[in-house]
Amino acid sequence: SAVISQKPSRDICQRGTSLTIQCQVDSQVTMMFWYRQQPGQSLTLIATANQGSEATYESGFVIDKFPISRPNLTFSTLTVSNMSPEDSSIYLCSGRQGAGTEAFFGQGTRLTVV
Amino acid sequence: AQSVTQLDSQVPVFEEAPVELRCNYSSSVSVYLFWYVQYPNQGLQLLLKYLSGSTLVKGINGFEAEFNKSQTSFHLRKPSVHISDTAEYFCAVSGSYAGTASKLTFGTGTRLQVTL
């Protein structure tokens, strides 16, 4: 499967600031997703990143808080805006070529908000 | 919509012993099923997947899983575990029809702790 490079791998941020996470895939991929994984918990889907159009957000997540860009089929960014300590989590990007294919993941970004 | 239940949050096991990690799913449509492993401070790695065909699926690192449609289960097994298998294991499901197939829904994970 394709390889996703995600950065930064970790960051410590002040509350009220924003952080942009980048994911670069080594080949074109049909679908990209952003997940949040809180410590010791499962993955929660934030949104599907759509190439050339607005992302599709899951219930409980909004564009103003988590703006997403996907300018082409190999790259996407997630911004965590106006951060609070509750945003401390691991953020993962994922790619998938379509139904019947597995998802592959970046290494994750461990975010701590102080 | 789909949902996944992993019944065991933690499974302690001695090295070289067999292990089974349980996964049950719920869906109103046909599904694809996956098991992923997450080592500390890393992303998720695919262990195996069930799409169709044989209900016994073999994956990497000696793991296998059996799809049981009547019991809506997809339990993961390994006949003899190694210390290096210590990790978090996630079961995931997606629908198999267009419109339901793009997103994966994950279970809450099972922490496999292998000791000597």
Interface residues (C-beta under 8 A of the other chain):
Chain A: S1 I4 Q6 M31 F33 Q41 S42 L43 L45 T48 L92 S94 R96 G98 A99 G100 E102 A103 F104 F105 G106 Q107 G108 R110
Chain B: Y32 F34 N41 Q42 G43 L44 Q45 L46 K49 L51 F90 A92 S94 S96 Y97 A98 A101 S102 K103 L104 T105 F106 G107 T108 G109
